[in-house]
Amino acid sequence: MIHNFSAGPAALPDAVVQGLRDDLHGLEDSGIPLLGLSHRDPRFLKQMTQAEQLLRRLLAIPDTFAVLLFPFGATAHFSAVPLNFAGLPDREGGAGRVASVRYHLSGYWSEKAASEAGRYAPVERVAAPFLWPGADGTAAAAAAATPAVVQAPAATAYAHYCPNETIDGIAWPAPPESVGVPLLADASSCLLAGPVDWSRHAGVYASAQKNLGVAGLSVLLVRRDLLGCALPPTPAVFDYAAVAASASLPNTANVFAVRALVRMLAWCEEQGGVDEMARRARQRSALLYSFLDASRLYYSPVPRAVRSMLNVPFRLRRPELTAPCLTAAASAGLQQLAGHRSRGGMRASMYNAMSMEAVERLCDFLSEFEHLHV
Ligand SMILES: Cc1ncc(COP(=O)(O)O)c(C=O)c1O
């Protein structure tokens, strides 16, 4: 049996994969294979409605928020977010001009988002001492990278953060309280892994290929009152107000990814919803971290207070054993455990579809490898 620890595209529940296989032959007994179904067909439009309803139910999304779907990943939102929100009126009354935007850096993806935003607006980087690469993280660096309160200067349009850094395995302990500015989150690797505090967020976006199905789709859950301020050069497909006005269908949808989203959301609901997903994530990660913390060979470089429950990077005290460990793991059916190419080491990504049994097998394997080599 294969256990897939990929960071994304990631493991899907077997029931979802089986269902999608059926859909390829004909969506809901229509006889029309999903991949040949028009995105304007009522049977597909039903999928769009179901996706929104399921998301609203699972995450208790308030009516004041719009639910938007896009046929591209979160990287596109690194541009779309500043294009849509850098022109928001700031507290100095600077409506319509490009205000500065504030980016909290806690790892690879928040840094990428900040770099892209710099193409459209002056970016204030809240640069905590970088936790990776280089020295292993310290508790002080972790606390500086994930403050409890975000207090931006008056001439700031919005603040942005990444609650779960997929590559670095760094998670904010809680969403920060943002004083005076709307807070946007790139929740690509943590949406649906637990509840969202809507009182703290103005917008949350995520790529689908972790907990929401397959790549080539993203969702944005955004306060409706923030729509309509896009900067003039914003491409129509990036203009959130225009996308909302077209019910997320300004152009051809990724019909397969939308159906996968519906199946993933329905599966999540059947399993008990996001509170149950959070419970499982706590249980899985507690097992792996306690194993790593007790090991003489492996260690987590991430300070405890900011450890992710979903992406667990770890290193070997004898780095020359990393490649043999990865090879042996793959032969034992434990696949895609390599750390990100920019970070090295190993990483276990454990999203909603990951079973406790897979994590137990991983710990058993790592323990056996340790006994052979240390
Ligand atoms: C937190 C985070 N943001 C953004 C991205 C980029 O997503 P995409 O490649 O779908 O654009 C990823 C991908 O893994 C991610 O984990």
The ligand as an SDF file (V2000), in Angstrom:
LIG
                    3D

 16 16  0  0  0  0  0  0  0  0999 V2000
    0.7740   28.5930    0.8940 C   0  0  0  0  0  0  0  0  0  0  0  0
    0.8530   28.4750   -0.6010 C   0  0  0  0  0  0  0  0  0  0  0  0
    0.6250   29.5700   -1.3390 N   0  0  0  0  0  0  0  0  0  0  0  0
    0.6700   29.5330   -2.6770 C   0  0  0  0  0  0  0  0  0  0  0  0
    0.9480   28.3670   -3.3470 C   0  0  0  0  0  0  0  0  0  0  0  0
    0.9970   28.3640   -4.8610 C   0  0  0  0  0  0  0  0  0  0  0  0
   -0.0840   27.6940   -5.3800 O   0  0  0  0  0  0  0  0  0  0  0  0
   -0.2100   27.4380   -6.9660 P   0  0  0  0  0  0  0  0  0  0  0  0
    1.0080   26.6900   -7.3740 O   0  0  0  0  0  0  0  0  0  0  0  0
   -1.4720   26.6460   -7.1030 O   0  0  0  0  0  0  0  0  0  0  0  0
   -0.2960   28.7720   -7.6090 O   0  0  0  0  0  0  0  0  0  0  0  0
    1.1840   27.1910   -2.6300 C   0  0  0  0  0  0  0  0  0  0  0  0
    1.5000   25.9330   -3.3280 C   0  0  0  0  0  0  0  0  0  0  0  0
    1.8790   24.9550   -2.7810 O   0  0  0  0  0  0  0  0  0  0  0  0
    1.1300   27.2570   -1.2210 C   0  0  0  0  0  0  0  0  0  0  0  0
    1.3590   26.1700   -0.4790 O   0  0  0  0  0  0  0  0  0  0  0  0
  1  2  1  0
  2  3  1  0
  2 15  2  0
  3  4  2  0
  4  5  1  0
  5  6  1  0
  5 12  2  0
  6  7  1  0
  7  8  1  0
  8  9  2  0
  8 10  1  0
  8 11  1  0
 12 13  1  0
 12 15  1  0
 13 14  2  0
 15 16  1  0
M  END
$$$$
